[in-house]
Amino acid sequence: MTFDDFWKMWPNTPRKGAKAKCKQVWIKSYCDTQADQILKHLAWMKTTEQWLKSNGAFIPAPLVYLNQQRWDGAEVPEFANAQPQIDPAIVKLEKDRQNAVPMPDHIREKLAAIRGRQ
């Protein structure tokens, strides 16, 4: 496991930046020796309400995470009992789909006729 694995795994948020500085901290702190623990903690954090609420507004910058060594001493539950991460955008899309008004039949027929001409 390497810094690149960590970087790919970090959620895409507006705070995800300073990749070069993060890599420097990773190397300086010998994070390769703790990579399994870091990635396990990161995978778990991505499932927590703290990181999921408000569309990820409370996810720290990866530089902060590395500088503060937030994985160190953290209790990470086994994933067999953990809930999988649910993308808030998918939840919203499904909710919007359920609330959508069905397309009227006359519109559906007109669309079918237009598609038939092409």
Secondary structure, DSSP 8 states (H G I E B T S, - for coil): --HHHHHHHS---TT---HHHHHHHHHHTTGGGGHHHHHHHHHHHTTSHHHHGGGGTT---HHHHHHTTTTTT-----TTSS-----HHHHHHHHHHHHS----HHHHHHHHHHHHH-
